[in-house]
Structures are given as C-alpha cells and as structure tokens.
Amino acid sequence: SHTIGNARCTRFRERLYNQSRNGQPDNTLDQSYASQLHRNCPRSGGDQNQFFLDFVSPIKFDNSYFKNLMANKGLLNSDQVLFTKNGESRELVKTYAYNQELFFLQFAKSMIKMGNVSPLTGYRGEIRQNCRKINA
C-alpha cells in the first residue's frame, strides 16, 4: 500500500543521518536520493515536512514502489529492508517490480483477505488512543 502516500521527515530522519547510531546514514540508501531528501529533511527541524513514499508516481497506484526498492530508493527503512534483508521478500519485490499485473492481482486478494478479518469488539478489544501503545 506504500505505492501512494506520504511520510513525515521524523519517520526517516534517522536513516539519513544516524542509521546504526554511529552518525552515518543507511549504507543501503542511494546517495543521490539521500541528497534530495537532505534538502527538506535537515538533521534538526522540518519535522512535519512530508515526502512521497513513491516519488516516481506519487499519486498513481502502480508498481514503481517496488522498482524504487530495487534501486535502493525506498523512503522508509521498513520498506527498504524488504529488498535488502531477506531473500524471500527480495524475490517478491523483484516479481512485483517486473510484473505489475501480478502485483495488482495479489494486492486485490490481500485487501479482500484483510476485509474479512473480524476485529475484536466490546470487552475483547480496544480503540487505542495511540496506535503504538496499549491503552493504560
């Protein structure tokens, strides 16, 4: 689903400036792309500046996102690792980059599957005030 959307500078700044807590950028990030990102995502400030998750076709649902990952131009580290950290996911990225129709087909199937997930309701679930934490 990251073929369309944005991320704020705060979500990927560490990747640009201090990925491994050593003051260095992520070495899997394409340097020319990193230079473009540096312009509007400085080391400090600009926290709310937004960037397209897919800079090639930001408002079109297509497979450019996967092509970006293959070129080491994934905006978020959590996206780029789909190509850099695991052979199985790397093969999926390649498959979707080369076969847009298959991506469309499998995305549709996944959305149907997610739509059939029954959420917990009443006392069995909760609506989180902060999606990253269980309510206190």
KARA-V954937 format. One record per residue. N is the residue number from 0. OMEGA is omega as a letter, one per 30 degrees, with the letter a starting at -180 (NA if undefined). D_LAST is the distance of its C-alpha to the last C-alpha in whole Angstrom. Layout:
N:OMEGA:D_LAST
N:OMEGA:D_LAST
This chain:
0:l:30
1:l:31
2:l:34
3:l:33
4:a:31
5:l:30
6:l:28
7:l:27
8:a:29
9:a:25
10:a:25
11:a:28
12:a:29
13:l:29
14:a:31
15:a:34
16:a:34
17:a:32
18:a:31
19:a:32
20:l:31
21:l:34
22:a:35
23:l:37
24:l:36
25:a:35
26:l:38
27:a:38
28:l:38
29:a:41
30:l:42
31:l:44
32:l:41
33:l:39
34:l:41
35:a:41
36:a:37
37:a:38
38:a:39
39:l:36
40:a:34
41:a:35
42:l:33
43:a:32
44:l:31
45:a:31
46:a:28
47:l:28
48:a:31
49:a:31
50:l:33
51:l:34
52:l:32
53:a:36
54:a:38
55:a:41
56:a:41
57:a:38
58:l:38
59:l:40
60:a:38
61:a:40
62:l:40
63:l:41
64:a:37
65:l:38
66:l:42
67:l:40
68:l:38
69:l:41
70:a:42
71:l:39
72:l:38
73:a:35
74:a:33
75:l:29
76:a:29
77:l:27
78:a:30
79:a:33
80:l:32
81:l:33
82:a:37
83:a:37
84:a:35
85:a:36
86:a:39
87:a:38
88:l:36
89:l:38
90:l:41
91:l:39
92:l:38
93:a:42
94:a:43
95:l:41
96:a:42
97:a:46
98:a:45
99:a:44
100:l:45
101:l:43
102:l:40
103:a:40
104:a:40
105:l:38
106:l:35
107:l:36
108:l:36
109:l:32
110:l:31
111:l:33
112:l:31
113:l:27
114:l:28
115:l:29
116:l:25
117:a:24
118:l:20
119:a:18
120:l:18
121:a:17
122:a:15
123:a:15
124:l:13
125:l:11
126:a:12
127:l:10
128:l:10
129:a:10
130:a:12
131:a:12
132:l:8
133:l:6
134:a:4
135:NA:0
